[in-house]
Amino acid sequence: MSFYLGIPFPEQLPDDIWVMKLAQITWLAEQGLLNTKFEKNE
């Protein structure tokens, strides 16, 4: 998270902000915009 969104200490974010940032990274990964493989676990 810190690498992709430029947040140096994501563990210090409030829970609601952290969840929003995780959703953003998940969306980017699903779109293939990150250099990582994405597997959705349900």
Protein Blocks (a to p, Z undefined) as FASTA:
>chain_A
ZZmnopablmlpcfklmmmmmmmmmmmmmnopaccdcdddZZ
